[in-house]
Structure formats: structure tokens, C-alpha cells
Amino acid sequence: MAKSQAEARRDERRRRKAHRSAEHRGSGKETAPKKGPFREWLDAMIFAIVVMVVLRTLFFDLFRIPTPSMEKNLLVGDYLFVSKLHYGTRTPMTIGVPFTQIYLPGLEFPFTRFPGFSEVERGDAIVFNWPDDNVDVIERRMHYIKRVMGLPGESIAVKDKQVVVNDAPVPLQEGMQQYWSVTKTDPRVQLNRSALEELGITDVIQSADPAVVRLIATEAAAEAIANWPWVSDVAPAVAQANSVYDAAMYPPGRGWTPDNYGPVTIPGQGMSIALNEDTWATYEKVISRFEGHETGRTTAGDFLIDGQIAETYTFEQDYFFVMGDNRDNSEDSRFWGFVPMDHVVGKALLVYFSWDKDSMLPRFSRLFHSID
């Protein structure tokens, strides 16, 4: 029976389809299935995450200011761009989930740092892993930001709030602040709150003397207050020694305070010291915790390093002495000691965003503000 026209058309379509399939097989090409919108979005997200992980691992990191220890230069809520290239990128020490503190415990890689294009200098604002954190892996320790005040091999001290490096005073930089004692000509006089706020001063503390108040201010603000007609004197407010400070300073037991500290010599790579009671109290923590040696004492009082009696020690890396710009509201090297080079993450360069939690608004004036 002759095929109907409909059947003939179906047969023709099947032949054409089979012919096109044969052509595709012969050319080695196959038609890839078209991606759906969700698959395209997922691929883009994965690519963006991989790029961000690579960039933040090798080139830069992002950091948020959590405390007022660097005011007035860096404020709580500032978001910083931190360059890893300046001092050299530090290779990863662990494997973990990006942008979290989750990592594989027990798996650590040896520390390596690529060459940088600059050295750590006095005055640099650096981000580092807090050396006193109780986490074993260096790169998983809490991030801090402070300003470098002392370099490897230098002697540093604080005398009545004045930082002294190698017997030379280091003045307060612009934006650094500390406690000042303001003596009024008449105890009944009240300092003008509006005038204080214009100078960036918010807290005024009354002392036991009714004519004297204490306030936190920059040096420029203190000089401005000193010129007010009802102010007779403005001087640094120096903390007095007590048992609390004696136990809190690094190293403890020397009668030091945050305002009268040291001197101490900052360790540097290749620098050798004689071991005695004084140097052992200062550097035993460095030798054991940061340089990885087993330390101890014999019953006769000799010093042991890796089980051997030692009379000298040579340091294996550089260290730095750091302080907060807000001198009287900062726990820094005065309290917990030196920052090893292998803890340094990078140099803070830029405030790329800032959020004021009190007003619940961005600080637009601080966007893309460079860090001195």
C-alpha cells in the first residue's frame, strides 16, 4: 500500500536528522548543552571566589579596626587595605576555608616569605598576628594593628611618656594622643565642652585636686588648651608605679609602667647576647616561643637551650617594638613584648570604607583616606 503523505514527510525528517547526526560525528563536534541561569551564576561566583582567594593570599588583605587603640589616626569601624607586597608575601601555613578561621588542624607548612620591595620602617602602621595569642599556628592568631616604634637592634625606652630610641626622643606624630593633666587657674572653672569637642576631646576626668582634670588629646589639642586664659598648665599625665603595672609589663617585676618603661634592646637577626639573669628574663620567651628552642635551667642555675648549657644566644629573625597611637588605651609591646618578623602580615595603606556605629552611617570623609 502506498505511504500516505504524512508518513512520507515523517520519514524524510528522520533521514535528515540522521544525516545531521552523522555529519556531527564525522567532524568530532558535539553540541554542548546550554547552561541555565543558575549554572551561569554559580560559575561566576566560583570564579570570583577563586580570584579573591588568590589576590588576598598573594597581594593584599582586608582588615577592620575593632578597638580605639590607634585613634585619632585610625577609628573603630575603619576598613583597611593592607599590602602584603611591601614586606614580601608570606606563604600559607595551613589549609582552611577561605574568609573563615576554619582550617585543618595538624597540617602545617614551613614559613616562607617572598622578597618585598621595602623594609619595615619606624612609623609604619603594620598588621600582624598577635604574638601572645594562645593559638599554635602563627597565621591563625588574632590580627592586630599597631605602629612600629623600635627596629631590630635598637634600644627603646619610655620616660615620662616620651618614647626614646637609642637615647634620642621620638616626638608624637600627628593624630597620636595620650592623657594630659590640665591645671585650671580657678577650681570653679569648667572647661568649655563645645570647645573641647571641636578639638576632638570627649572625655574629661576630674582628679583628686579640684583644680586639675585629665583628658585624652593630641599634642596639637593640648597646645591649644594651654593657651586658654583660664588654664595655667598642661602637662603629660604620667602613671605612677604600682603592683598592677609591675605584673602587667613585659617583662614583669621591674617596676615599669606604660609611661616609664625600659630600656630594652630589640632582638635582630644575627644579633648575639650573653645569657644572664637579666637577659634570660627578657628573651627566654623569644628563644622558646618564637624561635622554637627548648629552654630550661640546671639545678646550678645554668641556662639550657635544647638541652645544652649555653652562655650566649644568636637570634634567628628580626623583631619589632610596636605601640598604639592612642598611647593610654593600647595594649602593645610594653605589655606583651616584641613582634617577630614571621608574624608580620603587611603594611596598612588605605581606609577604603568607614562605618560609624553610633550614627549608623558611613564616614564619607574617610573613604579612600591614606594611612601615614
C-alpha positions, 0 to 999 in steps of 0.5 A: 500500500502506498505511504500516505503523505504524512508518513512520507514527510515523517520519514524524510525528517528522520533521514535528515536528522540522521544525516545531521547526526552523522555529519556531527560525528564525522567532524568530532563536534558535539553540541554542548548543552546550554547552561541555565541561569543558575549554572551561569551564576554559580560559575561566576561566583566560583570564579570570583571566589577563586580570584579573591582567594588568590589576590588576598593570599598573594597581594593584599588583605582586608582588615577592620579596626575593632578597638580605639587603640590607634585613634585619632589616626585610625577609628573603630569601624575603619576598613583597611587595605593592607599590602602584603607586597611591601614586606614580601608575601608570606606563604600559607601555613595551613589549609582552611576555608577561605574568609573563615578561621576554619582550617585543618588542624595538624597540617602545617607548612614551613614559613616562607616569605617572598622578597618585598620591595621595602623594609619595615620602617619606624612609623609604619602602621603594620598588621600582624598576628598577635604574638601572645595569642594562645593559638599554635599556628602563627597565621591563625592568631588574632590580627592586630594593628599597631605602629612600629616604634623600635627596629631590630637592634635598637634600644627603646625606652619610655620616660615620662611618656616620651618614647626614646630610641637609642637615647634620642626622643621620638616626638608624637606624630600627628593624630597620636594622643595620650592623657594630659593633666590640665591645671585650671587657674580657678577650681570653679572653672569648667572647661568649655565642652563645645570647645573641647569637642571641636578639638576632638576631646570627649572625655574629661576626668576630674582628679583628686585636686579640684583644680586639675582634670585629665583628658585624652588629646593630641599634642596639637589639642593640648597646645591649644588648651594651654593657651586658654586664659583660664588654664595655667598648665598642661602637662603629660599625665604620667602613671605612677608605679604600682603592683598592677603595672609591675605584673602587667609589663613585659617583662614583669617585676621591674617596676615599669609602667606604660609611661616609664618603661625600659630600656630594652634592646630589640632582638635582630637577626644575627644579633648575639647576647650573653645569657644572664639573669637579666637577659634570660628574663627578657628573651627566654620567651623569644628563644622558646616561643618564637624561635622554637628552642627548648629552654630550661635551667640546671639545678646550678642555675645554668641556662639550657637551650635544647638541652645544652648549657649555653652562655650566649644566644644568636637570634634567628629573625628580626623583631619589632617594638610596636605601640598604639597611637592612642598611647593610654588605651593600647595594649602593645609591646610594653605589655606583651613584648616584641613582634617577630618578623614571621608574624608580620602580615603587611603594611596598612595603606588605605581606609577604603570604607568607614562605618560609624556605629553610633550614627549608623552611617558611613564616614564619607570623609574617610573613604579612600583616606591614606594611612601615614 
